[in-house]
Amino acid sequence: MHLSDIFTFKNLYLAERKARLGKRHKKDVILFEMGLLANLSQLQKELDEGSYRVSGYHHFTIHEPKRREIQVLLYRDRVVQHCLVDNYLMPLLERHLIKDNCACRKGKGTDYARKRVRQFMAESYKTNGRKAYVLRFDIHHYFDSIDHVTLKAMLAKLIPDEDVLGFCFAIIDSYSFEGKGQCGLPMGNETSQCFALYYLDKIDRIAKEKCHCRWYCRYMDDGLVICESKGRLNDLLFEIRQCLASLKLSLNEKTVISPMRQGFKFLGFRYSYFPRGGVRAKLDSEARQRIRGKIGKENTFFYQDYSKRCNENRFFLQMRSIVLSAHL
């Protein structure tokens, strides 16, 4: 598949419909959609001629679930990336990624990952009881640390078309973490999710194919392995550290091997066994407090908005009665 087959007008139109979900109230989306057909036609023309260039990034900070710096492109660039991901990158990656690489894939996500963890725990209990161990690993500053040269070498083996490969390289080169050269992916890019999914594929292969870990799950840079032997998990951890060194990454302090009987945290939940072996998954205390705070804010905003609308309605009713009385 070539670039002209990916960036057809129909594909760009469908990508725009996806890109606008939940954002139709934003100024840049409104301005783009006011001249939708003309803007999509211009975008397709630039892509066909090879004159399209990635614009600069807008930076903002979010604080939930933790403080993160987010980098976002202009809306027209987000439409292009949605089109590339939906019509080329994700279909290609789906043929290479393992089943339990759970992030940002159709039919998967955090709920799927949590379901798999509960399934793994139930299967482990049948054979090992509470005597198993769990390895949880987390990558230090994952998106900011992804090496461009290494990523490009991996993509060169994956993508056969030179034009598509060059287009992906241009997207990668459009950003670097704090201007530190060829390093880092912007978290707001649709393509960044795909590249980040594939960048740790070697870790997945080591766990599943080399070390034959049956109960393994990864959600982006958070990984979990359940095993009956602590020694096997130490061996796997050594292999993971070596592989990450070749990818110019490292593990952070959250990486730990612990007994299953103590329970563990993963993706915002705390997992443990009931006395008779049933699996218990409770919302982590930090996540619970965060959700309560969010609900409180939403209720406050709702009542403020409701009060504002009531006052506006009273004003319009008063104005209508004044106008009607003047006519009578």
C-alpha positions as CSV (number, residue, x, y, z in Angstrom):
1,M,0.0,0.0,0.0
2,H,1.3,3.4,-1.0
3,L,0.6,6.9,0.5
4,S,-1.9,7.7,-2.3
5,D,-3.9,4.5,-1.2
6,I,-3.8,5.6,2.4
7,F,-4.7,9.3,2.1
8,T,-7.8,9.1,-0.2
9,F,-10.5,11.7,0.3
10,K,-12.8,9.1,1.8
11,N,-10.2,8.0,4.3
12,L,-9.4,11.5,5.3
13,Y,-13.1,12.3,5.8
14,L,-13.6,9.2,8.0
15,A,-10.5,10.1,9.9
16,E,-11.8,13.6,10.5
17,R,-15.0,12.2,11.9
18,K,-13.0,10.1,14.4
19,A,-10.6,13.0,15.3
20,R,-13.5,15.3,16.2
21,L,-15.1,13.0,18.7
22,G,-15.4,14.8,22.0
23,K,-13.8,17.9,20.6
24,R,-16.4,19.5,18.4
25,H,-16.7,22.5,20.8
26,K,-12.9,23.3,20.3
27,K,-12.1,26.4,18.3
28,D,-9.7,24.7,15.9
29,V,-12.2,21.9,15.2
30,I,-15.0,24.4,14.5
31,L,-12.8,26.5,12.1
32,F,-11.7,23.3,10.2
33,E,-15.2,22.0,9.9
34,M,-16.6,25.4,8.6
35,G,-14.7,24.7,5.4
36,L,-14.5,20.9,5.8
37,L,-14.6,19.9,2.1
38,A,-12.1,22.6,1.0
39,N,-9.8,21.8,4.0
40,L,-9.8,18.1,3.3
41,S,-9.2,18.6,-0.4
42,Q,-6.3,20.9,0.3
43,L,-4.9,18.4,2.8
44,Q,-5.2,15.6,0.2
45,K,-3.5,17.7,-2.4
46,E,-0.5,18.5,-0.2
47,L,-0.2,14.8,0.7
48,D,-0.3,13.7,-3.0
49,E,2.2,16.3,-4.0
50,G,4.5,15.6,-1.1
51,S,4.4,19.2,0.1
52,Y,2.7,18.3,3.4
53,R,4.8,19.1,6.5
54,V,4.1,18.4,10.2
55,S,3.3,21.6,12.1
56,G,4.6,22.6,15.5
57,Y,3.3,21.3,18.8
58,H,1.1,22.9,21.5
59,H,2.1,22.0,25.0
60,F,-0.2,21.7,28.1
61,T,-0.1,19.8,31.4
62,I,-2.6,17.4,32.9
63,H,-2.5,16.3,36.6
64,E,-4.7,13.1,36.5
65,P,-3.9,10.3,37.1
66,K,-0.5,12.0,37.6
67,R,1.3,15.1,36.3
68,R,2.1,14.7,32.6
69,E,3.3,17.1,29.9
70,I,1.1,16.6,26.7
71,Q,2.2,17.7,23.2
72,V,-0.6,18.2,20.6
73,L,-0.5,19.0,16.9
74,L,-2.8,21.2,15.0
75,Y,-6.2,19.7,14.2
76,R,-5.4,19.1,10.5
77,D,-2.3,17.1,11.5
78,R,-4.3,15.0,13.9
79,V,-6.7,14.2,11.0
80,V,-3.7,13.0,8.9
81,Q,-2.4,10.9,11.8
82,H,-5.8,9.3,12.4
83,C,-5.9,8.4,8.7
84,L,-2.4,6.8,8.8
85,V,-3.0,4.9,11.9
86,D,-6.5,3.6,11.0
87,N,-5.7,2.6,7.4
88,Y,-2.1,1.4,7.7
89,L,-0.2,1.3,11.0
90,M,-2.7,-0.5,13.2
91,P,-3.7,-3.2,10.7
92,L,0.0,-3.8,10.1
93,L,0.8,-4.0,13.8
94,E,-2.1,-6.3,14.7
95,R,-0.3,-9.0,12.6
96,H,2.8,-8.7,14.8
97,L,1.8,-7.8,18.3
98,I,1.1,-10.5,20.9
99,K,-2.4,-11.0,22.3
100,D,-1.7,-9.6,25.8
101,N,-0.2,-6.3,24.6
102,C,-3.3,-4.6,25.7
103,A,-3.1,-0.8,25.2
104,C,-4.7,1.3,22.4
105,R,-6.0,-1.7,20.4
106,K,-9.5,-2.4,19.1
107,G,-11.3,-4.7,21.6
108,K,-8.6,-4.2,24.2
109,G,-7.8,-1.6,26.8
110,T,-7.6,-1.3,30.6
111,D,-10.7,-3.4,31.2
112,Y,-9.4,-6.1,29.0
113,A,-6.0,-6.1,30.8
114,R,-7.7,-6.3,34.2
115,K,-9.8,-9.1,33.0
116,R,-6.7,-11.0,31.9
117,V,-5.0,-10.4,35.2
118,R,-7.9,-11.9,37.1
119,Q,-7.9,-14.9,34.7
120,F,-4.2,-15.4,35.2
121,M,-4.6,-15.3,39.0
122,A,-7.4,-17.8,38.9
123,E,-5.4,-20.2,36.7
124,S,-2.3,-19.8,38.9
125,Y,-4.3,-20.6,42.0
126,K,-5.4,-23.9,40.6
127,T,-1.9,-25.1,40.1
128,N,0.2,-23.2,42.7
129,G,-2.3,-22.0,45.4
130,R,-0.9,-18.8,47.0
131,K,2.7,-19.9,46.5
132,A,3.2,-18.1,43.2
133,Y,5.1,-14.8,42.7
134,V,4.4,-11.7,40.6
135,L,6.8,-9.4,38.8
136,R,5.6,-5.9,38.1
137,F,7.8,-3.7,35.9
138,D,7.5,-0.1,34.8
139,I,9.7,1.9,32.4
140,H,11.3,5.1,33.5
141,H,9.9,8.1,31.6
142,Y,8.9,5.8,28.7
143,F,7.6,8.2,26.0
144,D,10.3,10.8,26.7
145,S,13.1,8.2,26.5
146,I,12.3,6.4,23.2
147,D,15.3,6.6,21.0
148,H,14.6,7.8,17.4
149,V,17.4,5.9,15.7
150,T,16.4,2.6,17.4
151,L,12.7,3.1,16.6
152,K,13.5,3.9,12.9
153,A,15.6,0.7,12.6
154,M,12.7,-1.3,14.0
155,L,10.1,0.4,11.7
156,A,12.4,-0.2,8.7
157,K,12.1,-4.0,9.2
158,L,8.3,-3.7,9.6
159,I,7.2,-1.3,6.9
160,P,8.0,-2.4,3.3
161,D,6.9,0.8,1.4
162,E,9.7,3.4,1.3
163,D,7.3,6.4,1.0
164,V,5.2,5.3,4.0
165,L,8.4,4.7,6.0
166,G,9.8,8.1,5.1
167,F,6.5,9.7,6.1
168,C,6.7,7.9,9.5
169,F,10.3,9.1,9.9
170,A,9.2,12.7,9.3
171,I,6.6,12.4,12.0
172,I,9.2,11.0,14.4
173,D,11.7,13.8,13.6
174,S,9.1,16.5,14.2
175,Y,9.6,16.2,17.9
176,S,12.3,15.7,20.4
177,F,12.1,15.8,24.2
178,E,13.1,19.2,25.5
179,G,15.3,19.7,22.4
180,K,17.7,16.8,23.5
181,G,18.3,15.5,20.0
182,Q,16.8,12.2,18.7
183,C,14.8,11.2,21.7
184,G,11.2,11.1,22.8
185,L,7.7,10.8,21.3
186,P,4.9,13.4,21.9
187,M,2.1,11.8,24.0
188,G,-0.7,13.6,22.2
189,N,0.1,12.0,18.8
190,E,-2.0,9.1,17.5
191,T,1.1,7.6,15.8
192,S,3.0,7.8,19.1
193,Q,0.7,5.2,20.6
194,C,1.4,2.8,17.7
195,F,5.2,3.3,17.9
196,A,5.2,2.9,21.7
197,L,3.2,-0.3,21.4
198,Y,5.7,-1.8,19.0
199,Y,8.9,-0.4,20.6
200,L,8.7,-2.9,23.5
201,D,7.7,-5.9,21.3
202,K,11.1,-7.5,22.0
203,I,10.2,-7.6,25.7
204,D,7.0,-9.4,24.9
205,R,8.9,-11.9,22.8
206,I,11.4,-12.6,25.5
207,A,8.7,-13.2,28.1
208,K,6.5,-15.4,25.9
209,E,8.9,-17.1,23.5
210,K,12.2,-17.3,25.2
211,C,11.2,-17.6,28.9
212,H,7.9,-19.3,28.2
213,C,5.9,-17.2,30.7
214,R,2.3,-18.3,30.4
215,W,0.8,-15.5,32.6
216,Y,2.2,-12.3,31.1
217,C,0.4,-9.0,30.4
218,R,1.6,-5.5,29.3
219,Y,-0.3,-2.3,29.1
220,M,2.1,0.2,27.3
221,D,5.0,0.5,29.8
222,D,3.4,-1.3,32.7
223,G,4.1,-5.1,32.7
224,L,3.0,-8.0,34.9
225,V,4.2,-11.6,35.0
226,I,2.9,-14.3,37.4
227,C,5.1,-17.4,37.9
228,E,5.4,-20.3,40.4
229,S,9.1,-19.7,40.8
230,K,10.8,-16.5,42.1
231,G,14.1,-17.7,40.4
232,R,12.5,-17.8,37.0
233,L,11.2,-14.2,37.5
234,N,14.6,-13.1,38.5
235,D,16.0,-14.6,35.3
236,L,13.3,-12.9,33.3
237,L,14.0,-9.6,35.0
238,F,17.7,-9.9,34.1
239,E,16.7,-10.5,30.4
240,I,14.3,-7.5,30.5
241,R,17.0,-5.2,31.8
242,Q,19.5,-6.3,29.1
243,C,16.9,-5.8,26.4
244,L,15.9,-2.4,27.7
245,A,19.6,-1.4,27.7
246,S,19.8,-2.1,24.0
247,L,16.6,0.1,23.6
248,K,18.2,2.8,25.7
249,L,15.6,2.5,28.4
250,S,15.6,1.6,32.0
251,L,13.2,0.3,34.7
252,N,12.0,2.6,37.6
253,E,11.6,2.0,41.3
254,K,8.1,0.5,40.9
255,T,9.6,-2.7,39.5
256,V,9.4,-5.4,42.1
257,I,9.0,-9.2,42.6
258,S,6.6,-10.0,45.4
259,P,4.7,-13.1,46.8
260,M,1.1,-13.4,45.4
261,R,-0.2,-13.9,49.0
262,Q,0.6,-10.2,49.7
263,G,-1.5,-8.9,46.8
264,F,-0.4,-6.3,44.3
265,K,-1.4,-3.1,42.5
266,F,-1.8,-2.9,38.7
267,L,-3.6,-0.3,36.5
268,G,-5.3,1.4,39.4
269,F,-6.6,-1.7,41.1
270,R,-5.4,-3.8,44.0
271,Y,-5.6,-7.6,43.4
272,S,-5.6,-10.3,46.0
273,Y,-7.2,-13.7,46.8
274,F,-10.3,-14.4,48.9
275,P,-9.7,-17.1,51.6
276,R,-11.0,-19.9,49.3
277,G,-9.1,-18.7,46.2
278,G,-11.5,-16.3,44.6
279,V,-9.9,-13.3,43.0
280,R,-10.6,-9.9,44.5
281,A,-10.0,-6.7,42.5
282,K,-10.5,-3.4,44.5
283,L,-10.1,0.1,43.3
284,D,-6.8,1.4,44.6
285,S,-7.1,4.0,47.4
286,E,-5.3,6.7,45.3
287,A,-7.6,6.1,42.3
288,R,-10.7,6.1,44.6
289,Q,-9.8,9.5,46.0
290,R,-9.1,10.8,42.5
291,I,-12.5,9.7,41.3
292,R,-14.3,11.1,44.3
293,G,-12.6,14.5,43.7
294,K,-13.5,14.4,40.0
295,I,-17.2,13.6,40.9
296,G,-17.2,16.4,43.4
297,K,-15.9,18.9,40.7
298,E,-18.4,17.6,38.1
299,N,-21.3,18.1,40.6
300,T,-20.1,21.6,41.4
301,F,-19.9,22.5,37.7
302,F,-23.3,20.9,37.1
303,Y,-25.0,23.0,39.8
304,Q,-23.3,26.1,38.7
305,D,-24.3,25.6,35.1
306,Y,-27.9,24.7,36.2
307,S,-28.1,27.8,38.3
308,K,-26.8,29.9,35.4
309,R,-29.4,28.4,33.0
310,C,-32.2,29.0,35.5
311,N,-31.2,32.7,35.8
312,E,-31.1,33.0,32.0
313,N,-34.5,31.5,31.7
314,R,-36.0,33.9,34.2
315,F,-34.4,36.8,32.3
316,F,-35.9,35.7,29.0
317,L,-39.3,35.1,30.6
318,Q,-39.3,38.6,32.1
319,M,-38.3,40.1,28.7
320,R,-41.0,38.2,27.0
321,S,-43.7,39.4,29.4
322,I,-42.4,43.0,29.0
323,V,-42.6,42.7,25.2
324,L,-46.1,41.1,25.3
325,S,-47.4,43.7,27.7
326,A,-46.1,46.5,25.4
327,H,-47.9,45.0,22.4
328,L,-51.2,44.6,24.4
